[in-house]
Amino acid sequence: MSGVEMKTAISPPAGAKSVVAPGVRLGTVSFVWRPWPVCVTLLLAAATFLVFCLSIGVGEFPIGLSRVVATILGGGEQVDEFVVMDLRMPRALAGLVVGVALGVSGAITQSVARNPLASPDILGITGGAGAVAVFLVTVSGGTVAAVVNSVGLSGAALAGGLGTGLLVYFLAWRRGIDGFRLILIGISVSAVMEAVTTWLLVQADIRDVARAQAWLIGSLDNRSWEDIGVALWCTSALVVVVAAAAFQFRPLHLGDEVAAGLGVRYTAVRAVLLLCAVLLAGVAVSAAGPVPFVALVAPQVAMRLVKSPTPPLVASGAVGALLLIGADLVARTALPITLPVGVVTAAVGGPFLIYLLVRANLR
């Protein structure tokens, strides 16, 4: 019996009062009202917007918070509008979109595998996207050049992430998905992709290596509206699909048998959500490179803040955006030199991964 199933099977202590969340019905739609998760999610959204505006205001031409907000709402001065909307908004918006995509993707993979280590980083999805992108950067001429010109580096990275995710899913499928087997196969595929990437870098020209290495670290530098347009629309569409399937996704935490008894087609729901998770991770990598550990940390932090037994989807997206935008702000302001955002997220995510491993061994 898994940890989630064990928690649902434990009876409350003798004499304890059972607290039932009130139900709300709006026409044919009914849901359970839980004030604490809603309040925490709203606070996370407010904090994300605050850090988003602070990130836009910081730079060689500093702009106050009130002026940034006024400009975003359409009431700023012309010079502020140019700096905010044309120069700094694409970078901040890229951090927001990538953070949401990674947070939601990590929440789905961790929920399906019922394991906090099952993030796109660990499962090799981001590694596959990075390997394909490095291949296109370091190999030139002929068919490869035609592919780069037709689909672009971002499209190739998205295709690489999707292909790697499907490979891991099919290799892990044995009359269903077992979380432990999924993680082991994901780690193996990730190691293979890292080996391929390293080999490509060793064989490539030094100028191509510098370009590929800067992309592999994960960065929001020099982003334009054209760079984030596809990522914004793809992430929005995928989040809508996830939201539509979320109602049937919740019973899966209780086990396949219980979900089937409630009328949920758990195989189809799980496959659709895993596909969305892979695409979200691929979109994030295509927009900012393989930013490490955001998809691992965000769902776990959100789960503890919301006090939920499983990673909450909306709160995970909010924490992912807050973490990535905040890391980019720290990378640009708190250090003597400007660093890629991936360096800061790795510095935060590495110790958090160790914490999860130690906590799992102490159980």
Protein Blocks (a to p, Z undefined) as FASTA:
>chain_A
ZZklmmmmpccdehiacdddddddehjaccdddfklmmmmmmmmmmmmmmmmmmmmgcjb
dcdfklmmmmmnopacfklmmmmmmmmmmmmmmmmmmmmmmmmmmmmmmmmnopaklcfk
lnommmmmmmmmmmmmmpgghjllmmmmmnommlmmmmmmmmmmmmmmmmmpggiacfkl
mmmmmmmmmmmmmmmmmmmmmmmcfklmmmmmmmmnopaehiafklmmmmmmmmmmmmmm
mmmmmmmmmmmmnojklmmmnopafklmmmmmmmmmmmmmmmmmmmnopaehklmmmmmm
mmmmnopabdcfklmmmmmmmmmmmmmmmmmmmpmbdcdfklmmmmmmmmmmmmmmmmmm
mZZ
